[in-house]
Amino acid sequence: MTTVPFPAPTEPAADRTEVFLRYLDYFRESLVAKVSGLPERELRDSRLPTGWTPLELLKHLRYVELRWIEWGFEGRDVDDPWGDRQGDRWHVDPSEDLGDLVAALRAQGAHTSAVTTAADLAAIGAPGPRWAGAEPASLERVLFHLIQEYARHLGHLDIVAELAGGPTGE
């Protein structure tokens, strides 16, 4: 399904940074493969009481990385850190398509990888609005949070893809 191999615990890695980045790459590409394998009509329709769609999930995970890495860890000024939302729901504009959303996710992933390889995992994020008054977290804690976010949402997408007749499994 995905061209990125599962980062098996038995495969050696140079360090913890490489482990984090392998998992994030694997989860990102698994998300792309699952969403890309869905019929077109299933991308914008919801099969769940909560109402989210596969395209909305894809966009959400791109913004999760933006919020935690750029707006949070780097402390950058981000124009619209909640650009994946409209009110209290995830949102994809009708003008946004799968190709654009995949490209944005991959670009965000490339940025995450660049920041991660240039920093120490123990480095503490820059103070700023992302932390809502709390002390900034270390890069390692941010990456761990991103991994759980991807893993949880990929499980959700597995169920939706199965209901829609799309790809399932790892």
C-alpha positions, -999 to 999 in steps of 0.1 A, spaced: 0 0 0 27 25 10 62 28 -4 76 36 30 84 4 50 70 -1 84 97 10 109 100 -24 126 116 -22 161 141 -49 150 155 -27 123 185 -7 135 183 31 136 211 55 141 193 73 170 159 82 184 156 111 159 157 85 131 131 64 148 107 93 152 111 104 116 107 69 102 74 65 121 62 99 109 71 92 73 54 58 75 22 72 90 21 101 65 24 79 35 0 54 49 -25 82 53 -19 93 17 -22 57 4 -55 50 22 -71 83 12 -59 80 -24 -74 45 -26 -109 57 -18 -134 63 -45 -138 100 -53 -173 103 -38 -160 89 -5 -134 117 -1 -159 144 8 -187 124 23 -188 112 59 -198 78 70 -196 87 107 -219 104 132 -191 129 139 -192 140 103 -156 142 94 -144 132 59 -112 116 47 -101 149 30 -108 167 62 -87 142 82 -58 146 57 -59 184 60 -62 182 98 -30 161 101 -11 186 80 -22 214 103 -14 193 134 22 192 123 21 230 115 8 238 149 32 217 169 64 222 149 62 257 133 38 275 156 48 256 187 84 243 187 98 270 164 76 297 178 70 311 143 42 335 135 16 314 116 -11 333 97 -39 308 104 -28 279 126 -63 266 128 -68 267 90 -82 231 91 -112 243 110 -144 262 104 -161 268 137 -158 236 158 -154 213 128 -126 203 104 -132 219 70 -120 215 34 -130 241 9 -146 227 -23 -118 243 -42 -92 221 -24 -85 187 -40 -67 156 -30 -35 165 -49 -32 199 -33 -39 184 2 -13 156 -3 13 181 -15 7 203 15 10 173 39 42 162 23 57 197 23 48 200 60 64 166 66 96 177 49 96 208 71 91 187 102 120 164 91 143 194 85 136 209 119 139 176 136 173 167 121 187 202 128 177 202 165 184 181 196 155 161 209 159 177 243 156 212 229 127 231 244 102 249 221 101 287 218 76 304 241 45 315 223 7 312 219 7 275 210 15 266 246 -16 285 260 4 297 289 21 264 297 59 259 295 70 249 260 76 212 255 108 195 242 110 185 206 110 148 217 76 153 235 62 171 204 73 143 181 58 117 204 26 136 204 26 138 166 31 100 164 2 92 186 -20 117 167 -12 100 134 -16 65 148 -50 73 164 -63 90 133 -51 62 109 -71 38 130 -101 59 125 -94 61 88 -91 22 87 -127 20 98 -139 46 73 -120 30 44 -134 -4 53 -169 9 52 -162 26 19 -147 -4 3 -112 12 2 -78 -1 13 -75 -14 49 -47 -27 71 -12 -14 76 
